[in-house]
Amino acid sequence: MFKIFQKIAALLPALGIVCSLCSAKLTDAELLSKAKKMEKIIQDGMKKIKVPGVAFSVSRKDKVIYSAAFGKTTIDSNSPKPVSPTTLFPVSSLSKNVTAILVGILVDKGILSFDDKVRKYIPDFFVVDEETSNKFTVLDLISHRSGFKSWASDSLLWAGYDNKKILNAFKYLKQRPGNFRKRYGYQNALFGVVGEAIERATGEKYEDVVQKYIFDVMEMKNSSAISIKAEASAMGYFKYLLSRFSHDREKLGFFKAATNLILLPSKHESKSVVTNHARYLEDIIPLEEIGFFQKFTATSGISFSAEDFAKWLAMLANKGAYNGKRIVSEKTFGILASNLAEKNIKDEDYTFIKSRYSRDNAFYGAGVFKFKYSDNGKNAREILFHMGGIYGSSAFFAVSFQDDVAVGVISNLGGVSTTLFCEYMVNQFLDLCFGFSKIDWVQTDIDRKKHFREVREAYNKTLSEQNPSPMERTEKYTGIYTDNGMYGDIKIMEKKGDLYVSNGIKEAKLTHINGGIFTFPGKDMIFAADDENEYASFFKDEYGNIDSLYLSCFDENNTIFKKK
């Protein structure tokens, strides 16, 4: 009898029975039940962390299981409206995932190739040196393997410089030889370049290409690749059409472009949209949406509703197909999800909690991360995911092919330094699905914020108490400081006895801390919009005259600005 059981056991792997017995996938009903359980967890967390609005979506292989939205579009008492499953939320850097899929679609159609050199479409593209610039491909753009450190040139992006100046900064950045295609470094500006390449390859605007090949095909009627302000009203849509009039005139002719400008706004179906929010000290403040996300639309310009997000997740879980339609070929999807750049994770990284995310075997493909997600090293699952978090918006999704689970959360409070609510709510859902040990993820986010506030307060105290000395007369500091390159001129000026710093785009009031050290609110100088203080440090020459300046928000290459 025992031998009979042995023979049966030997056949089980071939029949796929052992796998199903050891790790049975949740049924649709069970997955829906887990999603319903999350409703109270999310809403309780929103109250504790002061998150205005949230979109929550759950899908599995080619199937939408659940989509819902909670909270309000804004905390502004003049215009708060409840969010709905069709309300548009900016997804910030989740846009990179959309862009990568779009590139895959264009590869499948023969419009461009992963191996196409960037200079084929953008002849003046430059990074590091001529040799590297000539080698740089479309796939390099969307896989974060430029060799630069993460966030290279982002300080110019946050400070409102134009795209030309942001991209020009790469010729000033320091990079160790041999890092190209070997060193992972998360990029916004470089990833955004692919949007320009797409436009050059297709002859169409990026937003039109996304609409044509993704949103229309997948019937995502409440998704957008233009400013949500443009989607919210006829006047906003008119301003959008006006901004692209020269393109439309060249492509369609003056008469057709002018006709569209006159007629289309009245036909535009205005959509429910959220207002972005940031935390400043203990207050949550609404932010004016000024098209920041569209500076590099391919990097951060996509918006989803909860309903459409669920469709997107279902397509990802089905490896590129949705509702009987092949959006991107399975072969191309496999390339996008392959191990293109290895990522190193530090133990203190609060985005990837050590008890859940592995310290090794972490990779970036093209528009997607690949990690091991486990319960303190046990029952590990490989997940694909991406995060997003800039200028008052945050988002996160995860897909486990092993479990047929795809989940995503978006909120109109962000970015990463403000809260990891979206990341942690996705973790909470995965834990419920996988039966992992309990972590209070809401409290984890609260504790994280408290920890960094305490670290910052201790740092400020050290600056103010160590070797205290008074500031010089205000006229000693005023003047023009320059780095003769990446940033250009910085102006220090006096207004009614107070010092201000300006980059010609934004300005902030300086508050003296100690000696030549001042602080200023980061939200006044950079679009990152959180409660981090930034620092200005003035230095003297050998004769005791103030001759140079360091700004913590403009720290590429540890830049020092010399007084003119």
N, C-alpha and C positions, 0 to 999 in steps of 0.2 A: 504493500500500500504506500509506504514512504517513497519508493522509487517512482510510483505513479505521480505523486505530488512533485517530485523532483523534475520529472519530464514536463509536467504542466508549467512549473515555474520557469523552466528553460525556454518555453515558448512565449511567455508573457511579454518580454521586451519586443519581440518581433510583432506582436499584436498591439503594442503600444499601451498595454493594460497597466503595467507597473507604474508608468509615468502618471496615468490618470488616477491610480489609487494613491500614489504618494503626494501628488500635488494637483488635486482636482480643481479645475477652473470654476470660478463663480458663475452661476447661471445669470441670465439677464435679470431675473427677479431679485436674486441676491445682490447683484451689483446695484440695482435700483434702490434696494433697501439700505445699502451702505451710503448711497448718495443722499437719501432722505435723512439718514442719521446725521449727516454733515450739516444739515440746515441749521440746527440749533447751535452746533459748535461754531460755525461761521458767524452767525448773528451775535452770539455771546462775545466772540472774539472781536467783532467789529466795534462793539460797545466799549470794550476794555482798551482797545488800541486807538479808537476814534477813527475808524475807517469809514468814509462816507458811503461808498458804493462798491459792490462786488458782483462779478459775473462768475458763475460756477458751472462747469460742463463736464459730463462723463460720457464716454463712448467706448466702443470696442470695435473689433474688426468689421469695418464697413457698416456700423450700426450706431445710431445715436440712442443713448440710454436716458440721458437726463440733461436738462439745461434750465437754469434759473438765474435770477438776479435779485439782489437784496440791497436795501438802503435807498439812498437818494443820489440824484445827479450832482448835487452840491450842498454844502453846508450854509451857503449864502441864504440868509433868511428872506431875501427879496424874491428868490426864484427857485426854491427847492422843489424838485419833482421826484416821485418814486422812479427808480430804474425799472426796466422791464427786460424780458429775454431778448428784445430787439434793440435795446439801447446800445449805442456805439461806445466802446471803451478803447482808447489808444493802447496798443500792446507793446509799445516801445521796441525793445530789441528782439521780441519774438518775430518782428518783421524780417530779421535775418533768415529765419526758417522759411518764411514765405518766399523771399528772394532766392534762396538756394533751390527750392522746388521749382520756381519759375525758370531759373537757369537750366535745371534738368529738363524741363519741358522744351525749352528752346534747343537744347542739345538733341533731344529725341526728334525734333522737327528739322534738324540740320541747319538751323539758323545761325548757331554758333557752336563752338566746341569747348570742352573743358580745357583743352590744350592750346586754345587760341592765346596768343600773346596779347597782353593788355594794350601794348603799343599799336596793335593792329587797329584798335578802335580809338585809342587816345594817344596819339604820337608823342605828346609832351609829358607823358606819365614818367615820374622819376621817384625812385627810392634808392637810398644808399649810394649807388654808383651806376655807371652805364651798363656794366655787365649784368648786374642783378636786375636792373630795370628792363633790359632786353629779354631776360629769361622769364619774367613774371607773367603768370598765366591767369586766366579767369578762375581756375580752380584754386590757385594760390590766394586770390582775393577773398574767397568765401570759406577758407579753411584756417584762417588765423595762423599761418605759418610763414609770415614775412620775416620773422627773426627779431622784430622790434619788441620791446617790452610792452606789456599790456597798457592800453589806453594811450598809446603814442599819439601825440598832437591833440588829444581830447581837451586839454586846457584851453586851446583856442576855440574849439567847438562850444564849450560851456560858456565862454566869455563873449560869444556873439560875433566873432570874426567871420568874414565871408568864406565861402567854400574854397576859392582860389588860394587864399592865404593859409587856410587849414592844410590843404594838400601840399602847398609849397614848403610847409614846415618840415616835411620828411627829408629834405636835403640837408637840414641842419641837425637832425637827430643823430645821436651816437649809437652805433650798433657794432657789436663785436663781429669780426670776419667769421664766416662759416655758419652763422645762425640761420640763414635763409633755408627754409624748408626743414629745419631741425628744431627750432625753438618756438614753442607755442607762445603767442602773445595776443590777447583779445583786442580786436581793433574795431572802431566805429567808422572812422573816416575812410580807411582802406576798403572796408566792406562796402561802404557807400559808393565807392568808385564803380562797382559792378553795375549800379543803376545807370550810370552814364554809358557804360559799355553796352548794356541792353538797349538803350535808346539809339546808340550809333548802329548797332547790329540790325535793329528792326525798323528804324526810321520813325518810331512812334514814341510817345511819352511813356515813361515807366508806368504811370498809373493806368494808362490805357491798355498796356500789355498785361498787367495783372488782372484788370477787369475782363479782358478778352479770353485769356487762357486759364484763369482760375475762378474768379467770382461768378462769371456767367455760366461756365461749364458746371460748376458745383452748386449753382442756384443759391449763392450766398448773397442775398439781396440786402442784407444789413451789414456789409463789410465795405471798407473803403481804403483807398491809397492816397486820398487827398485830405486836407485839413478838416478836422471834425467841425470847425467853425464854418467851413464852406458847406458841409453837409447839413448844418442846422437850420439854414434859412435861405430864402431866395436871394437876398442881398449878399449873403456869404458866398453863394454859388456864383453870382454875377462877378464878384471880386476875383474868384478863382478863375473864371473864364477870361477875365480881363488880363490876369497874370500870364496866361498862356496864349494870348491873342496872336502874338507874332508867330508862334509855332503853327497855330491853326491857319493863319493867313497864308503861310508858305505852303502848307500841306493841302488846304482845301480851297484856297483862293480867297481874296478879300471879301467878296459878296457873301459867300457861304459862312465864313468866319464871323462876319458882322451880323448876319442873320441869326446865327447860333447865340451870339452875345445878347441879342435883343429878345429872342423867343425862349431859349432854353431855361433861363432862371424862373420864368413863370410856370414852367412845366416840372420844375424840380420838386421832387417829393422830399420835403424837409424831414429830417430824422431826429429822433431823440438822442442826445449826446450828453456825456458827462463833462463836468469841469474838473480839471486836475487840481490836486491839493498837495501841499507840503506841510511838514511840521516845523515850526519855529519855536524853540524852547518847549513850552507845554501847550502851545496853541496850534490848531490846524488852520491853515490859511488857504483860501482859493487862489489859483494862479490864472492869470490871463493867458489864454491860448494864442500864441503869436506865430504859429507856423514853425516853431522850433523843430518839431519832429520831421518836417518836410525839408530841412536843410540837406539831409541825406536820406531821402525817402526809403531807399533800399535797406537802410540800416534801422530806421525807427519810425517810418511813416504809416504803418498799417493800423487799422482799427477793426475790431471784431465786435459783434454782439455775442451774447451767451449762446444763442441758437446757432449762429454760424461758426462759432468756435467749436462747438460740438461736432459739426460736420467736418471741420478741418482735422480734429483729433481722430475722427473715424477714418479719414483718408490716410493719416499717418499710421494708424494701427493696422491698416490693410495694405501697408507698403506701397502706397501710391495710387490706389483705386478707390472710387467712391460711387455708390449708387449705380453699380453696373458700368461705370465709365473708368477707363484707365487714364488718370490725370498725368502721371509720369510713369515711364516703364519701370518694371521691377528691377531690371538690370541697372538703370540709372539711379533708382532709389537706393540700391545696394552700394553704389559708389558714394552717394551723398552720406550714407550712414556708415561708411568704412572708417577705419582708424587712420586719419590723415595727419593729425598733430597730437602728440602726447601732452597731457596736462598734469602738472605737479600740484598737489594740494597740501597746504600747510595745516597742521593740527588745529591751529587757532582760527581757521576759516569758518566763520559763523554761517556762511551760506550753506556749506556742506558739513553738517554735524557728523562728527567722527563715528558715533555709534550707528550711523546709517550709511554714510558714503565712504567707499573705500579710499585709502590714501594712494593706491596704485591702480593700474589698469584703468586709468581715466583718460579719455580721448575726446578730441573734437573731430567731427567729420566735416561736413559742409552744411552749416546752418543747424547743427544739432550736436549736443554733447552725448557721450556714452560713458556711463558709470555703473558700478556695482552698488546696488542698494540692498542692505542687509540689516538683520537684527543683531547688532554687536558681532558681526562676522558670520552669522548663521543664516541659512535659507536665503542666500544672495540671489537677487534678480538683476539681470542687465537691463537698464532702462535708457531710453533716449529721452532727452529733455532739452529745454532751453528756458532761460530766464530773461526778464526785461525789467528795467527800472531806472528811468531818468525823468527829471522835470515833472514830478507829481503824478507819475503813472508807474504801475508795476504789474508784472504778469509772470506766470510760470506754467509749464505743462510737463507731463511725464507720460511715457508710453512703455509698457511692459508687454513684449510680444509673447513671452512665456505664459502670461496670465490673461492675455486678451483684454488688457485694461489700459485705458487712456483717460487722463484727467487733466483739467486746466482751470486755473483761477486767475482773474484779472481784477485789479482795483484801481480806483482813481485817487490813491494816495501812494506816493513813492518819492524817490527811488530807493535803491538798495540800502543806502546809509540811513534812510528814514525808517523803513520797516521791511521785514522779510515775511510779511503776513501771507502773501501768495505762495511762496516757497513752502512755508510751514503748513499751510492748509492742504497743499498737495501731499506733503509728507504724512499728514494726519490721515488722509484718505487711503494712501497706500498702506499705512499701518493697519487700518481697519480691514482692508482687503486681504492682506497677507497674514493677519493674525499676529503681528509683531507686538513686542512689549510696549507698555504704555509710556508715552512722553506727553507732557502738557505743553503742546507746541505754542499755544498763545502765551503762556507764562515764559516760555523760552525766548520769545520775541521781546517781551517786556524786560526780562532780565538782561538780554543782549543790549538793549538801548540804555538801560541803567548803567551797565558796565562801561560802555563807551562814554557816557556822560561823566561818570566818575573819573575816568582816565583823563578826559579833557579838562575837567575842573582842577585835577591835581597838576596837570601840565601848566595851566594858567597860573596857579598859585606859585609854582616854582619860578616861572618867568617873572612874576611881580615881586617875589620876596628875595630872590637871589641877587646880591650886589645891587641894591636899589639905588637909582640915580634919576635925577629929573630930566625932562626933555629940554632940548635947546629952544631958542626962540623960533617961532613958526617960519620966519623968513629963511632960516637956515636950511629947511627941508624943501621948500618950494622950488619948482623948476621942472625941466624936461629930462627924463632919464630914458636911455635907449639901449637895446641889445644889438642894434645895427643888423637885424636879420629876422629871426622867427616872429617876434612880437612887434618890433618897431618901438614906437615912442609910448612912454607912460608919463602922465602928468600928475605932479603933486601940487595942489593949489590950496589957497586959503579962502575960506568963506566965513565971515563974521567971527574970526578968531579960531575957527576949527580947520583942521587939515582934511583934505579929501584926496582920494586917489582915483584916477580915471584912465581908461584905455582908449578913450575917444568914442566908446559905445555905451558903457555904463560907468557909474561912479559910486563910491562908498565913503562914508565918513570914517576917519581914523580915530581910534581911542588909544591914548597913551597907556602903556603898561609899565615899561621900565626902560630907562636909557633911550636907545634908538629903536626899541621894539614897540610896535603898535598892533592893534587888532581891528578887524572890521567884519561885519556880517557877510558871510559868503553869499547869501541870497541877493545881496545888493550888487555883486560883481559878476557872478556866474549863474547860469541857468540850472545848475544842479539843484538849487532851491531846497536846501535843508537847513538844519540849525547849527551846522559847523561854522565856527569862527575861522577866518583866515588871518594871516599875519604879514605885516610889513616890517622889515628890518633894515635900518639905515646904517651905513658904515662910513668911517672917516678915513681920510688919507693921512699921511705922515705929519701933516701940518695941523691936523685937528678939524679939517673942513669936511662936511658931509659930501661924499663924492659918488656913492653907489647905493643901490637898493635891491633887496630880494623880496619877492612876493610869493607866498606859499601857493597861491592859486595859479601862478604862472611858472611852474617849476620844472618844465622840460629841460633836461640837461643841467639842472640846478642853476638856471639862468640868473645872472647878475646884471642889472641895468646900471649903466654908467651915466652919471650926470653930464649933460652937455655943457 
